[in-house]
């Protein structure tokens, strides 16, 4: 069973949201199974990227990780092993995305999302060590 995420955090407002990470660089992102859109930056949930999962002309590379350019294969989001479990969401510091977190607890939960720029630098300008 997929963890229930707060649909009010996402632009589409649907409950078909799934959190996942890039298998190459571990960047955290979200996917809406109804809208067929990826939220590539969890700090900017008003921005999403449409993918074309069912387009036979784009079987691979319908979406690339904005941090490392890893191409996601069609149907990646349909494989349960690729979607964060509730425990993985909490361990990743993303507990505030869960639907069952009381509103008063959200203020005390730090939202930490680590991202790496395409040039390999972290937001503070340092090298990510890769």
C-alpha positions, 0 to 999 in steps of 0.5 A: 500500500502506498503511503498517503501524501497530503494532496494540498501540497501539490498543484494538482491537488490529487491523491495520486502523488508518489515520492521517489528518488533518482536511482543515480543521484538520489534526488527526491522528486514526486510523481502524480499518477493522475496528471502524469507529471513529475515534480522535480524540485520538492521545494517548488511544488508549483512547478511540474513537468509533464511526462508522456508515459504512454507515448510509444514514440518516447519509451525512454527519456520521457523524463530526465533527472534535472540533477544528473540527467538520468533517463527514466524508463517508461513505467518507472513510477508503476514499479512499487520498489521505486516508490518511497514507503512511509518509512523511507519518507520519514527517513528521508526527512520528508515526513511533512509530506505525509497526509496523517501528520497533524498540522501542528506537528508540521511546524516542528518537522524540518523539511530538508531536501538536498539537491545537486545542480547539473554542474555537480555543485550543491546549493551552497556552491560546494562540490558534492564529492562525485 
